[in-house]
Amino acid sequence: MRRKLSIIAMAMTIMLTTSCASIFTGSKRKVMFETDPPGAKIFVNGFEKGQTPIQLKVKAEDRIDFKLDNYKEKVVVMDSKFNLVSILNGLSIIGWGVDALTGSLKRVDTKYVKVTLENSKKTAFLNYMKNGNITKVNVDEKNKVIETIIVLNE
């Protein structure tokens, strides 16, 4: 009888001191990232992780940067929702604390992110240069103004 009580007491202690969300789901989720056009470098919290398309494990509120030459940089902050598995902690203050410290109280809600990248102004200017010729350049040193006239070819 004493042995059964000690086993039950140990089981209860383990259940009351563990964190359910950290054990069962963790704080990260796999998310598929794509860009239009593909091939953008992807950074998670400032660290390069690869090129799109790519599937990565990310946490709630991670900052995702998409960078591609001649395109404007895009930033996405991962969304989050309350991790319902953490309710299994019940009255365990330690379990709630561990889940809070590991970030498992929140979980990323999204499984797929697609970002459309826009041409940067620099690219637009280069495209004008490819389709046109500089016909006149005026330099006004007094007012520090440079005027350039580009005639676009049809």
N, C-alpha and C positions, 0 to 999 in steps of 0.2 A: 504494500500500500504506500509506503514511504517513497519507494522508487517511482511509482506512478505519479505521485504528487510532484516530485522533483522534475520529472520529465515534462509534466504539464506546465510547471512554473518556468522551466527553461524555454519551452515553446512560446509561452505567453511573453516572456522577456524578449525573445528574438522578434516576435511579431510587433511588439510595441516599440522596439528600437530600430526597426528597419524602415527604409523609405520606399514605398511601393512604386511611385512614378520613376524614381531613379533606376530601380531594378528592372521593371517591366518595359518601359518605353524609352527611358533616357531623355536627354534634352535635345538631341539632334534628330533630324528627319532628312531622308533623301529627297532631293528636289532636282528636277530636270530643267536646265537653263538653255535657252536658244536665243539667237539674235538674227535679225534680218538687216543686213547681210550676215551670213555665218562667219566664223573665224575670229570673233572679238576675244580679246584677252579678258579673263574674268578674275577679279580680285575679291577675296572675302576678308573683310576687316583690314584691308591694306596688303594682304599677302596673295601673290599670284597663285592661282590654282589650275590654270590651263586655258583652253580655248573652247568657245562654243561650237557645236552643241556639247554639253557635258552634264553629267549627273554628279551632284555633290551632296554631302551631309552638311546641313547648316542648322544653326540654332535660331530661336526667336530673337528678333531685333538685330541680327547680323546685317552689316552693310555690304552690299554687293555692288561692285563697280564694273561696268562694261566699257572697254576701251578698244578702239579700232582706228588705225591711221586714217586721217582725212574725214573722220566722223566725230560728232559731238559726244562727249562722255555721258553715259547714263548711269544713274544710281538708283538702286532699289533697296529698301529696308524691309527685311522679312517680317511678315505679320505674325501674330501669335494669338493663341486662345488658351484658356485655362485647361490644363491637362486633367481630365476627369478621373484618370487612374489614381491620382494623388488622394482622392477621397478615401481610398482603401487604408490610408494612414489612420483613419478614425480619430481617436483621442490622443494619439502618440505625438507629443510635442517634438520629440527628437526626430521622428519620421518627417514631419512637416518642415522642420529646420533643415534636415539633410536635403530634402527636395528643393527647398528654397535656395540653399547654397550651391547646389549643382545645376540650378536653372531648370529643373524638371517640372516645376509648377506650371510653366508655360510651354507650349509646343507649337512649332510652325504649322500653320493651317494649310498652306499652299503646297501642291506637289509639282506644279509646272509653271515656269515663268518664261514668257517670250517678250523680248524687247526689240522695238524697231528703232534703229539708229538713224539719225539725220545727218546729212552732209554738213560739214562745218563751213563757215563763211570763207575760210581759206580755200577750200575745194571749189566753191562757187567761183571765186576769183580766178583760180587756175583754169577752170573750164572756159571762162570768158577769154582768157589769154590764148587758149588753144583755138578758139573760134574767131579770133580777131587779131587786128594789128594796131600797134600804137602809132598814131598819126601825128601827135603833137604832145610836147611836154613843156610846160611853162613853170619856171622856178622864180618865185617872188621871195628873195632873200630878206627883204625888209619886213614883210609880214609873216615870214616863215611858212609859206604855202607852196605846195607842189600840185599843179593841175595836170592831169594826164587825160588825153582823149584816146579812147579805143574804139575803132570802127569794127563792128562784128561782121563776119562773112556769112553769107546765107547758105 
